[in-house]
Amino acid sequence: TTEERIAEGGRIMKEAGYTWDVEPAGIAGSARDAGVIYGEGLKLPDGSAFPDITLQAPAPGYDPKRATAAIYIEQWMRILGIPVTAEYTPFNTIRANENSGEFDIIMLGWGLTAFPSYLCDFFTGATGVGDGSDNIGYVSPALNETCAEFYGATELEQARELAFKLQEILATELPYITLFTNPIYDAY
């Protein structure tokens, strides 16, 4: 439920040391009575105010699904007291900001191949940074080691098992958060 989601988000943030002047909460009840209490005065674990941040996302004309997702994310973050503003930004500007590190949060999307080499390509330097990291500065020795095994696999089943391991590493370390995928169907 909405109440449970807000409570869980608040619990995770409290566990990490965040505090509020007004804690976020969900108000259960009928459609007429239900609602939310927006978190206010969010403080970082060191006690300083959480800074205003920006979520750069493609505009509706470029990608209506990502543009809509950005507004949903902004709303949920604001409920939790995070002062975020979603800004529609040209895709090439988002990419340039990613490469330069000039961003708080960015939203990108890719077309992916059936063989999951992108699990390594996106996160081990194949995107243009020479130090073994991707453009956002993510470096993972565990991922790099598993990618070396993945690329060296000679049996499809071995590659499949390593792909699952790569997904576990990425889901734990979270350099990116996957929002959704667009299924594509071909008819002929």
C-alpha positions in Angstrom: 0.0 0.0 0.0 1.0 3.6 -0.2 1.3 3.8 3.6 3.6 0.7 3.6 5.8 2.1 0.9 6.2 5.4 2.7 6.9 3.7 6.0 9.5 1.4 4.4 11.2 4.3 2.6 11.3 6.2 5.9 12.6 3.2 7.8 15.5 2.7 5.3 16.4 6.4 5.5 16.2 6.5 9.3 18.4 3.4 9.4 20.9 5.3 7.2 20.9 8.2 9.7 18.5 10.7 8.0 16.1 12.7 10.1 13.2 15.1 9.4 11.5 18.1 11.1 8.3 16.4 9.9 8.5 12.6 9.1 6.8 11.4 6.0 3.7 9.2 6.6 0.8 7.6 4.8 -2.7 8.2 6.0 -4.8 5.1 5.6 -8.5 5.3 5.1 -11.2 5.6 2.5 -10.5 7.4 -0.8 -11.9 10.6 0.9 -9.7 10.3 4.0 -6.5 8.7 2.7 -3.4 10.8 1.9 0.2 11.5 2.7 2.1 13.7 5.0 5.1 15.0 3.1 8.5 14.8 4.9 9.8 18.3 5.7 13.2 19.5 6.8 15.2 16.4 5.7 18.6 16.3 7.4 21.7 14.3 6.3 23.3 11.9 8.8 25.7 14.7 9.8 22.8 16.9 10.7 23.1 19.3 7.8 20.1 20.1 5.5 19.7 17.8 2.5 20.6 20.0 -0.5 18.2 20.7 -3.4 18.9 18.2 -6.2 17.9 17.8 -9.8 16.8 14.7 -11.7 17.6 15.2 -15.4 15.3 13.2 -17.7 14.4 13.2 -21.4 11.4 15.3 -22.3 8.0 13.8 -23.3 8.7 14.6 -27.0 11.8 12.4 -26.9 10.6 9.6 -24.6 7.1 10.0 -23.0 7.6 6.9 -20.7 10.9 8.2 -19.2 9.4 11.7 -18.8 6.4 10.3 -17.0 8.6 8.0 -14.8 10.7 11.1 -13.8 7.6 12.9 -12.5 6.6 9.8 -10.5 10.1 9.5 -9.0 10.1 13.2 -8.2 6.7 12.9 -6.4 7.8 9.9 -4.3 11.1 11.5 -3.4 9.3 14.7 -2.4 6.9 12.6 -0.2 10.0 11.3 1.6 11.2 14.9 2.1 13.9 14.8 -0.6 14.0 18.2 -2.3 14.3 17.1 -5.9 13.1 18.7 -9.1 12.7 16.7 -12.3 14.1 18.7 -15.3 13.4 17.7 -18.8 16.8 17.8 -20.4 17.9 17.1 -24.0 19.3 13.6 -24.3 22.7 14.7 -25.6 23.0 17.2 -22.7 22.3 14.3 -20.2 25.0 12.3 -21.9 27.5 15.2 -21.8 26.6 15.8 -18.1 27.1 12.1 -17.4 30.5 12.2 -19.0 31.6 15.3 -17.1 30.0 14.2 -13.8 27.8 17.3 -13.8 24.6 15.8 -12.4 22.8 14.8 -9.2 20.6 12.1 -10.8 20.2 11.3 -14.5 17.8 9.1 -16.3 18.9 7.3 -19.5 17.6 4.4 -21.5 19.1 1.9 -23.9 18.1 -0.7 -26.4 19.6 -4.0 -25.2 20.8 -7.1 -27.1 19.5 -10.6 -26.3 23.0 -11.6 -25.2 23.6 -9.7 -22.0 27.1 -8.3 -22.7 25.8 -4.9 -21.7 26.0 -6.0 -18.1 29.8 -5.6 -18.5 29.9 -3.1 -21.3 28.0 -0.4 -19.4 29.9 -0.8 -16.1 33.6 -1.7 -16.8 35.0 1.1 -18.9 33.5 0.2 -22.3 31.6 3.5 -22.2 34.7 5.6 -22.6 36.6 6.0 -19.3 40.0 4.4 -19.2 40.3 3.6 -15.5 38.0 0.6 -15.5 34.9 2.4 -14.5 31.9 3.6 -16.4 31.1 7.3 -17.0 29.5 7.8 -13.6 32.7 6.7 -11.8 31.5 3.3 -10.7 34.4 0.8 -10.1 33.7 -2.7 -8.9 36.5 -5.2 -8.6 33.9 -8.0 -8.2 32.1 -7.0 -11.3 35.4 -6.6 -13.3 36.5 -10.1 -12.2 33.1 -11.7 -13.1 33.1 -9.8 -16.5 36.5 -11.3 -17.3 35.1 -14.7 -16.6 31.9 -13.9 -18.6 33.8 -12.8 -21.7 36.1 -15.9 -21.4 33.2 -18.4 -21.1 33.2 -21.0 -23.8 29.9 -22.7 -22.9 26.5 -20.9 -23.1 25.4 -22.4 -19.7 28.5 -21.1 -18.0 27.9 -17.6 -19.5 24.3 -17.8 -18.4 25.3 -18.5 -14.8 27.8 -15.7 -14.8 25.2 -13.3 -16.2 23.0 -14.1 -13.2 26.0 -13.4 -10.9 26.6 -10.1 -12.7 23.0 -9.1 -12.2 23.3 -9.9 -8.5 26.4 -7.7 -8.2 24.7 -4.8 -10.0 21.5 -5.3 -7.9 23.5 -5.1 -4.7 25.9 -2.3 -5.6 23.3 -0.3 -7.5 25.3 1.9 -9.9 22.0 2.3 -11.8 18.5 1.4 -10.9 16.5 -0.2 -13.7 13.0 1.3 -13.9 11.2 -0.5 -16.7 11.7 -2.2 -20.0 9.6 -1.8 -23.2 8.7 -5.1 -24.7 9.0 -5.2 -28.4 7.1 -7.6 -30.5 7.7 -8.4 -34.2 4.9 -9.6 -36.3 5.5 -11.2 -39.7 
